[in-house]
Amino acid sequence: MSLLRSLRLCLVARTGSRPAGCLVFQPAQPWHAVHTGPGLASSASSKELLMKLRRKTGYSFVNCKKALETCGGDLKQAETWLHKQAQKEGWSKAAKLRGRKTREGLIGLLQEGNAAVLVEVNCETDFVSRNLKFQQLVQQVALGAMLHCRSLEEQPSTYSKGFLDSSELSGLPAGPDREGCLKDQLALAIGKLGENMTLKRAAWVKVPSGFYVGSYVHGAVHSPSLHSLVLGKYGALVVCETSEQNANLEDLGRRLGQHVVGMAPLSVGSLDDEPGGEAETKMLSQPYLLDPSITLGQYVQPQGVSVVDFVRFECGEDEVAEAE
């Protein structure tokens, strides 16, 4: 606003007169409630409904108002209507964005008791990967993968491991508190954040007594709403067999996970293999990441555990690096 115009406005405020061509700002009009249907009988109740729907769903006031108008003031129906409209918009936006590269994203690690899952969810930019709504999507995918892992029959004498590709992962149920499949949650996230996204893959490991799953996520950030979920750009699960209780298993498992992330082995190998150099791909023959003067096998042997398998995820990589 120019200085002259500002002075004119002050003149109006003090004298009540208005120079020609000068704008007069009127006081804001009181809030008008939605008046449709029996559920919106009064201004106070309609405002309360609108605020409640806004807080519960997070959608804009305009969309919440339209939902209440459409559903005659029924709060539950309005919430369902909003989710359906958002999903339609998300699927529409997803179709338009399909084909755009999704090289950024997050690895999610969720560990519960004797089971652990790794998931990878991709987006277009690192900026979106740091958005809370995107991280909530990764959380939902990890929970869906864990439910799938828990539903499978356990092996009493050995560990079990499996992988889910994008199509299989997308088809998993969204969970007890969500409707539809994970692909529906993906569409909602695309509609909200406006970037192409993909549910790339998942891996799960479940172990019986006598085994332990070590884990590590590089650059780890804990989910704000699910502390057991860890997010980052690299993740690893390491399956160990142990014949005795070891108080340091958690720390040992984390160190083994660090090695897998940093050295990117392609197979476990054997303690009988000859020590290799930096180019070695057998895990036990590789120089130990935290002490290159010894091999990983030489580090593990005195610990009373045997490394039997591992999974490594790197966000944006083209192929899965997994133990043979």
C-alpha positions as CSV (number, residue, x, y, z in Angstrom):
1,M,0.0,0.0,0.0
2,S,1.3,3.5,-1.0
3,L,2.0,6.1,1.7
4,L,-0.7,8.4,0.1
5,R,-3.3,5.6,0.2
6,S,-2.4,4.8,3.8
7,L,-2.9,8.4,4.8
8,R,-6.3,8.5,3.1
9,L,-7.4,5.5,5.1
10,C,-6.3,7.2,8.3
11,L,-8.3,10.2,7.3
12,V,-11.4,8.1,6.9
13,A,-10.9,6.5,10.3
14,R,-10.6,9.8,12.1
15,T,-13.1,12.0,10.3
16,G,-15.6,9.6,8.8
17,S,-15.2,11.4,5.4
18,R,-14.0,9.6,2.4
19,P,-12.0,11.2,-0.4
20,A,-13.0,10.3,-3.9
21,G,-11.6,6.9,-5.0
22,C,-10.7,5.9,-1.5
23,L,-11.5,2.3,-0.3
24,V,-13.3,1.8,2.9
25,F,-12.7,-1.4,4.9
26,Q,-15.9,-2.7,6.5
27,P,-15.8,-4.8,9.7
28,A,-15.6,-8.5,9.1
29,Q,-19.1,-10.1,8.9
30,P,-20.0,-12.6,11.6
31,W,-19.4,-16.3,10.8
32,H,-22.4,-17.7,9.0
33,A,-23.3,-21.3,9.7
34,V,-24.4,-23.9,7.2
35,H,-28.2,-24.1,7.1
36,T,-29.3,-27.4,5.5
37,G,-31.0,-30.4,6.9
38,P,-32.3,-31.2,10.4
39,G,-28.8,-31.7,11.8
40,L,-28.0,-28.1,11.2
41,A,-30.9,-26.5,13.0
42,S,-28.9,-23.7,14.6
43,S,-25.9,-21.5,13.9
44,A,-24.1,-22.7,17.0
45,S,-24.6,-26.4,16.4
46,S,-23.6,-26.1,12.7
47,K,-20.4,-24.2,13.6
48,E,-19.6,-26.9,16.2
49,L,-20.2,-29.7,13.7
50,L,-18.0,-28.0,11.1
51,M,-15.2,-27.5,13.6
52,K,-15.4,-31.1,14.8
53,L,-15.3,-32.5,11.3
54,R,-12.4,-30.2,10.5
55,R,-10.4,-31.4,13.5
56,K,-11.2,-35.0,12.9
57,T,-10.4,-35.2,9.2
58,G,-7.9,-32.4,8.6
59,Y,-9.7,-31.4,5.4
60,S,-10.3,-27.7,4.5
61,F,-13.3,-25.8,5.9
62,V,-14.7,-25.5,2.4
63,N,-14.7,-29.3,1.9
64,C,-16.0,-30.0,5.4
65,K,-18.9,-27.5,4.8
66,K,-19.7,-29.1,1.5
67,A,-19.7,-32.5,3.1
68,L,-22.1,-31.5,5.8
69,E,-24.4,-29.9,3.3
70,T,-24.3,-33.0,1.1
71,C,-25.0,-35.3,4.1
72,G,-27.6,-33.2,5.8
73,G,-25.5,-32.5,8.8
74,D,-24.7,-36.2,9.6
75,L,-21.2,-36.1,11.0
76,K,-20.3,-39.8,10.3
77,Q,-21.7,-39.7,6.8
78,A,-19.9,-36.4,6.1
79,E,-16.6,-38.0,7.2
80,T,-17.1,-41.0,4.9
81,W,-18.1,-38.7,2.0
82,L,-14.9,-36.7,2.5
83,H,-12.7,-39.8,2.5
84,K,-14.4,-41.1,-0.7
85,Q,-14.0,-37.8,-2.4
86,A,-10.3,-37.5,-1.4
87,Q,-9.7,-41.1,-2.6
88,K,-11.3,-40.2,-6.0
89,E,-9.2,-37.1,-6.3
90,G,-6.1,-39.1,-5.3
91,W,-6.7,-41.8,-7.9
92,S,-7.3,-39.1,-10.5
93,K,-4.1,-37.3,-9.6
94,A,-2.2,-40.7,-9.4
95,A,-3.2,-41.4,-13.0
96,K,-1.9,-38.0,-14.2
97,L,1.4,-38.4,-12.3
98,R,2.0,-42.0,-13.3
99,G,5.3,-42.5,-15.1
100,R,7.1,-39.7,-13.2
101,K,10.3,-41.0,-11.5
102,T,10.2,-41.8,-7.8
103,R,13.8,-42.1,-6.7
104,E,13.4,-40.5,-3.3
105,G,11.5,-41.8,-0.3
106,L,12.1,-43.8,2.9
107,I,12.9,-47.2,4.3
108,G,10.8,-48.2,7.2
109,L,11.8,-50.8,9.8
110,L,9.3,-52.2,12.2
111,Q,10.3,-54.9,14.8
112,E,7.9,-56.6,17.1
113,G,9.1,-59.5,19.2
114,N,10.3,-62.3,17.0
115,A,9.3,-60.6,13.7
116,A,10.7,-57.7,11.7
117,V,9.8,-56.1,8.5
118,L,11.5,-53.7,6.1
119,V,9.4,-51.6,3.6
120,E,10.3,-49.1,0.9
121,V,8.0,-46.3,-0.2
122,N,9.1,-43.9,-2.9
123,C,8.3,-40.4,-3.9
124,E,9.7,-37.8,-6.3
125,T,11.5,-35.4,-3.9
126,D,13.4,-35.5,-0.6
127,F,11.2,-32.6,0.5
128,V,8.1,-34.8,0.4
129,S,9.9,-37.7,2.1
130,R,10.3,-35.4,5.1
131,N,6.6,-34.6,5.2
132,L,4.6,-36.0,8.1
133,K,1.8,-37.3,5.9
134,F,4.3,-39.3,3.8
135,Q,5.9,-40.7,6.9
136,Q,2.4,-41.7,8.1
137,L,2.0,-43.6,4.8
138,V,5.3,-45.5,5.4
139,Q,4.0,-46.3,8.9
140,Q,0.7,-47.7,7.5
141,V,2.6,-49.8,4.9
142,A,5.0,-51.2,7.6
143,L,2.0,-52.1,9.8
144,G,0.3,-53.8,6.9
145,A,3.4,-55.8,6.2
146,M,3.7,-56.8,9.8
147,L,0.1,-58.0,9.9
148,H,0.8,-60.1,6.9
149,C,4.0,-61.5,8.5
150,R,2.1,-62.3,11.7
151,S,-0.7,-64.1,9.8
152,L,1.7,-66.7,8.3
153,E,2.4,-70.0,9.8
154,E,5.5,-70.1,12.0
155,Q,8.3,-72.6,11.5
156,P,9.1,-74.2,14.9
157,S,12.7,-75.1,14.1
158,T,14.1,-72.5,11.8
159,Y,13.5,-68.9,10.7
160,S,11.3,-67.8,7.8
161,K,11.8,-65.0,5.4
162,G,9.8,-63.5,2.5
163,F,9.5,-60.7,0.1
164,L,6.6,-58.7,-1.3
165,D,6.8,-56.9,-4.6
166,S,4.9,-53.6,-5.4
167,S,1.7,-55.3,-6.5
168,E,1.6,-57.8,-3.6
169,L,2.3,-55.0,-1.1
170,S,-0.3,-52.7,-2.6
171,G,-3.0,-55.4,-2.2
172,L,-2.5,-55.9,1.5
173,P,-5.3,-54.8,3.8
174,A,-4.7,-51.3,5.2
175,G,-5.3,-52.5,8.8
176,P,-8.1,-52.7,11.4
177,D,-8.6,-48.9,11.6
178,R,-8.5,-48.2,7.9
179,E,-10.8,-49.3,5.0
180,G,-9.6,-50.9,1.8
181,C,-6.1,-51.8,0.8
182,L,-2.7,-50.1,1.1
183,K,-3.1,-48.9,-2.5
184,D,-6.1,-46.9,-1.4
185,Q,-3.9,-45.2,1.3
186,L,-1.3,-44.5,-1.4
187,A,-4.0,-42.7,-3.5
188,L,-5.0,-40.6,-0.6
189,A,-1.4,-39.6,0.1
190,I,-0.9,-38.7,-3.6
191,G,-4.0,-36.6,-3.6
192,K,-2.8,-34.7,-0.5
193,L,0.9,-34.2,-1.4
194,G,0.7,-33.9,-5.2
195,E,3.6,-36.2,-6.1
196,N,3.8,-39.5,-7.7
197,M,4.5,-42.3,-5.1
198,T,5.0,-46.0,-5.2
199,L,4.9,-48.8,-2.6
200,K,8.0,-50.5,-3.9
201,R,8.7,-53.6,-1.8
202,A,8.7,-55.2,1.6
203,A,10.7,-58.0,3.3
204,W,9.8,-59.9,6.5
205,V,11.7,-62.2,8.8
206,K,10.2,-64.3,11.6
207,V,12.4,-66.4,14.0
208,P,11.8,-69.1,16.6
209,S,13.6,-69.5,19.9
210,G,17.3,-69.8,19.4
211,F,17.4,-67.2,16.7
212,Y,17.7,-63.4,16.8
213,V,17.0,-60.6,14.3
214,G,19.5,-57.8,14.4
215,S,18.5,-54.6,12.7
216,Y,19.9,-51.2,11.6
217,V,18.6,-48.1,9.8
218,H,21.1,-45.5,8.6
219,G,20.2,-41.9,9.5
220,A,17.4,-43.2,11.7
221,V,14.4,-41.1,12.6
222,H,11.7,-42.5,14.8
223,S,8.1,-42.2,13.7
224,P,6.4,-39.5,15.9
225,S,3.3,-41.7,16.4
226,L,4.8,-45.2,16.4
227,H,8.1,-45.3,18.3
228,S,9.0,-48.8,17.3
229,L,9.0,-47.7,13.6
230,V,12.4,-46.4,12.4
231,L,12.7,-44.4,9.2
232,G,15.8,-43.8,7.0
233,K,17.5,-44.2,3.6
234,Y,19.2,-47.6,4.3
235,G,18.0,-50.5,6.3
236,A,19.2,-54.1,7.1
237,L,17.9,-57.2,8.9
238,V,20.4,-59.8,10.0
239,V,19.3,-63.3,11.1
240,C,21.6,-64.8,13.8
241,E,21.5,-68.3,15.4
242,T,22.6,-68.4,19.0
243,S,22.9,-71.4,21.3
244,E,22.9,-69.4,24.6
245,Q,21.5,-66.2,26.0
246,N,23.6,-63.2,25.2
247,A,22.9,-59.9,26.9
248,N,24.7,-58.0,24.1
249,L,22.5,-59.4,21.3
250,E,20.8,-56.1,20.6
251,D,24.1,-54.2,20.3
252,L,25.7,-57.1,18.3
253,G,22.7,-57.1,15.9
254,R,23.0,-53.4,15.4
255,R,26.7,-53.7,14.5
256,L,26.0,-56.5,12.1
257,G,23.3,-54.4,10.5
258,Q,25.7,-51.5,10.2
259,H,28.1,-53.7,8.4
260,V,25.5,-55.0,5.9
261,V,24.4,-51.4,5.2
262,G,28.0,-50.1,4.7
263,M,29.6,-53.1,3.0
264,A,26.6,-54.3,0.9
265,P,27.4,-58.0,0.8
266,L,25.6,-60.3,-1.6
267,S,25.8,-63.5,0.4
268,V,26.7,-64.7,3.9
269,G,29.6,-67.0,2.9
270,S,31.4,-69.3,5.4
271,L,33.9,-69.0,8.2
272,D,36.2,-71.2,6.1
273,D,36.4,-68.7,3.2
274,E,39.6,-66.9,2.7
275,P,39.6,-63.2,3.9
276,G,38.8,-60.8,1.0
277,G,39.5,-57.2,0.3
278,E,37.2,-54.2,-0.2
279,A,35.7,-55.9,-3.3
280,E,34.7,-59.0,-1.4
281,T,30.9,-59.8,-1.6
282,K,30.7,-62.6,0.9
283,M,29.7,-61.1,4.2
284,L,31.9,-63.2,6.6
285,S,35.0,-62.7,4.5
286,Q,34.7,-58.9,4.2
287,P,36.8,-56.6,6.3
288,Y,34.7,-55.7,9.3
289,L,33.3,-52.2,8.8
290,L,34.2,-51.0,12.3
291,D,37.6,-52.7,12.4
292,P,39.1,-53.4,8.9
293,S,42.0,-55.2,10.4
294,I,39.8,-58.3,10.9
295,T,37.1,-60.0,8.9
296,L,33.5,-59.9,10.0
297,G,33.7,-63.7,10.6
298,Q,36.6,-63.1,12.9
299,Y,34.6,-60.5,14.8
300,V,31.5,-62.7,15.1
301,Q,33.1,-66.1,16.0
302,P,33.9,-65.2,19.6
303,Q,30.4,-63.7,20.2
304,G,28.7,-67.1,20.3
305,V,26.4,-66.5,17.3
306,S,26.2,-67.6,13.7
307,V,25.1,-65.3,10.9
308,V,22.7,-67.2,8.7
309,D,20.9,-64.7,6.6
310,F,20.3,-61.0,5.9
311,V,18.3,-58.5,4.0
312,R,19.5,-55.1,2.8
313,F,17.3,-52.2,1.4
314,E,18.7,-49.0,-0.1
315,C,16.1,-46.4,-1.0
316,G,15.9,-45.9,-4.7
317,E,18.1,-48.8,-5.7
318,D,17.0,-50.8,-8.8
319,E,17.5,-54.3,-7.5
320,V,17.1,-56.0,-4.1
321,A,20.4,-57.1,-2.5
322,E,19.6,-60.1,-0.4
323,A,21.5,-63.1,0.9
324,E,21.6,-66.2,-1.2
